[in-house]
Amino acid sequence: MEFEALLIPASDFRDVEVITITKDEIRDYVGGWPKRTRYDSDTAFFCNEIQLGLPKNRRASDYVKTESDAARGRADHLDNPNVLYGDVIVVGYTAFTEELKDIPDRLVTHTWEGLSFPRRREDGPGHIPAPWDILGPGEPGPWSRFV
């Protein structure tokens, strides 16, 4: 069964993206055995269970530590907010049935470091956007003369 998920790359140079994924593909995106953690009552965060040597995922960690239900003390059954490493996949989650589902709209429309909305993946895994894809044509930047 496919569902929409949010891919939050560890690299700040890559966009946060909405991707279509199956449960079996989560392992490919996090680069190893996926560890499920819950910081919101309606989502599940997946990252690589063995996080040694992986870069800190600043965007996911900042959200978990400041804006999640766990950080705000809204539910006792959630995991303690901590630092996440490597690429992170966020999916919708129903605790009662342990069902994975589409990511809630509030996270799709969340501002992830200046990008109003995550892009929908069109170029496949590993696509790194050019700077003008992020800023848009005509916006100031050292590369604007090439656009």
C-alpha positions in Angstrom: 0.0 0.0 0.0 1.4 3.4 -1.0 1.0 6.6 1.0 2.5 10.1 0.9 5.4 10.8 3.3 7.7 13.6 4.1 11.4 13.2 3.3 13.5 15.5 5.5 17.1 15.2 4.3 20.0 15.6 6.7 21.7 17.9 4.2 20.4 21.5 4.3 21.2 21.8 0.6 18.4 19.3 -0.3 14.7 20.2 -0.2 12.2 18.7 2.1 9.9 16.7 -0.2 6.6 14.9 -0.3 7.2 11.5 -1.7 5.0 8.5 -2.4 6.4 5.4 -0.6 5.5 2.0 0.6 6.3 0.6 4.1 9.1 -1.6 2.5 10.8 1.4 0.9 11.4 3.3 4.2 14.5 1.3 4.7 16.0 2.4 1.4 15.4 6.1 2.2 16.9 6.0 5.7 19.9 4.0 4.6 19.5 1.0 7.0 17.2 -0.6 9.5 14.4 2.0 10.2 13.7 3.0 13.8 10.2 4.3 14.4 9.7 7.1 16.9 6.6 9.1 17.8 6.7 12.8 18.6 3.2 13.7 17.4 0.0 11.8 18.2 -0.8 11.5 14.5 2.7 10.8 12.9 5.6 8.4 13.0 9.2 9.5 12.4 11.6 6.9 10.8 15.4 7.3 10.9 18.3 4.9 10.6 18.4 2.8 13.8 22.3 2.8 13.9 22.9 6.5 13.8 26.7 6.4 14.3 28.5 8.5 11.7 25.4 10.0 10.2 25.0 13.8 10.0 22.6 15.6 12.4 19.2 16.3 10.8 18.9 19.9 12.0 15.4 20.5 10.5 13.8 17.4 11.8 15.5 17.8 15.2 14.4 21.4 15.6 10.8 20.5 14.8 10.9 17.6 17.3 12.4 19.7 20.1 10.3 22.8 19.7 7.0 22.2 17.8 6.0 18.6 18.2 3.3 17.3 20.6 6.0 15.7 22.7 8.0 19.0 23.1 4.8 20.8 24.1 3.9 18.1 26.7 0.6 17.3 25.0 0.7 13.5 25.4 2.5 11.2 27.9 2.7 8.2 25.5 5.1 9.9 23.0 8.9 9.6 22.8 11.1 12.1 24.5 12.3 14.8 21.9 15.9 14.3 20.9 18.3 14.8 18.1 17.7 12.8 14.9 20.5 11.8 12.5 20.5 11.0 8.8 17.6 11.4 6.4 14.2 11.2 8.2 10.9 9.9 6.8 7.7 11.2 8.4 4.4 9.5 7.8 0.9 9.7 9.2 0.2 7.1 11.9 -2.7 5.6 13.7 -1.6 4.3 17.1 -4.5 2.0 17.8 -4.1 0.0 14.6 -0.4 0.8 14.0 -1.4 1.8 10.5 0.9 4.0 8.3 -1.0 6.5 6.2 -0.6 9.8 4.3 1.3 12.6 6.1 -1.0 15.1 7.8 -1.5 18.4 5.8 -0.2 20.5 8.7 3.3 19.1 8.2 3.1 19.4 4.4 2.3 23.1 4.8 4.8 23.6 7.6 7.6 26.0 6.8 10.8 24.0 6.7 13.6 26.5 6.8 12.3 29.2 4.5 10.6 26.8 2.0 6.9 27.4 2.3 5.8 24.0 1.0 7.9 20.8 0.4 8.3 20.0 -3.3 6.8 16.9 -4.8 9.5 14.6 -5.9 9.6 14.3 -9.7 13.2 13.4 -10.4 13.6 10.3 -8.3 15.7 9.4 -5.3 19.0 11.3 -4.9 17.9 14.3 -7.0 19.7 17.4 -5.7 18.1 20.6 -7.0 20.1 23.4 -8.6 20.3 26.6 -6.6 17.9 28.3 -9.0 15.3 25.6 -8.4 15.3 26.6 -4.7 15.2 30.4 -5.1 13.5 30.6 -8.4 14.5 32.5 -11.6 15.3 36.2 -11.2 15.8 36.1 -7.4 19.1 37.5 -6.2 22.0 35.1 -5.7 25.6 34.6 -7.0 24.2 32.4 -9.8 21.4 34.7 -11.0 23.5 35.8 -13.9 23.3 32.2 -15.3 19.6 31.9 -15.1 
